[in-house]
């Protein structure tokens, strides 16, 4: 695992290549759930997916590359960006989606594995940053709509609001090692909503747009 993995989100052609990738990423997710990141090997993924080991090394290079690609895939499909008509409703729905994802052991194992991979590999670290940056960009629509409705001050930092919703989950998962549940989701959404409405994430008055 000494070589850096290719950046996640590279070209993803369809057909047989897409089916191969889906089989491999499903196998990675299963291995993370069963054995954790410490037990993840290219050989075990090859055996579980039915994809030749040489193909894994050619396309992903190492375990960090596999986990980075998996997190990028999960990050784009598993937690949709809501549009309920209010900031509070959107943040509650977003937090509920995050809670629903990480309440499942295999996705909890994915986050733990990705953080471990990021420590070992600069490419995995870059992939991790890009996944969360992409989620923050998507969630920015929530804050933009809220600003248009007058629920938050102009110029409110959308990424900061999104991070405020997500941060309690990662603290619970990675630091406290505790369960993710609906109570955590409700608290995270309420705190982020209150902070955004009060202007915590807005620029100073002399810098406001």
C-alpha positions, 0 to 999 in steps of 0.5 A: 500500500505504498503507492498513491491511488488514482484520484476518485471520480476519474472517467467511468465508462459504462458497459462491462467496465461499469459492471466490473467497478460496481462489483468491486466497490460492492466487494470493498463495502462488504469487506469493510463491514466484515473485517474493517479497514485493517483487514482490507486487501486487494486479494480479498476484494478480488476473491469476493468480487470475482474480478481478477487481481491484476485488474484491481491493481491496474485500475485502483493500485491499492486499498486506499484507491478502492476506498477512495473510489467507493466513498466518492460513489456513495457520497453522490448517491446515498444522501440526496439534497432535500427541498422542503421549502424551509431551511429548517425542513431542509436541514432536518431532512439532510441530517436524517439522511446522513443518520440513516446512512451511517446507522448502517454498519457497512457505511460506518466502516466506510468512513472509518476506512477512508479516514485511515486511508487518508492518513496513509495516502495523499491521494486518498486524503485528496479524494476524501477532501473532494468528496466532502467539498462536493457534498458541501457544494451540493448542499449549498443550494439549501442555503441559497434558497434560504437566503432568497426566502430571507431566512439567513443573511446574504452571503451566508457561507453554505459550506460552513452550514453544511459542515455544521450539520455533518460535524456532529456525526463524524465526532460521534463516529470517529471520536466518541465511537457511539451510535448515530441516531435520530436524536443526533440528527435532530440536534445537529440540524437544529444547531446548524439552523439556529446558527445560520439564522443568527448570522454566525456563518455570514460575513461581517457587516462591512464585508456583506455583499 
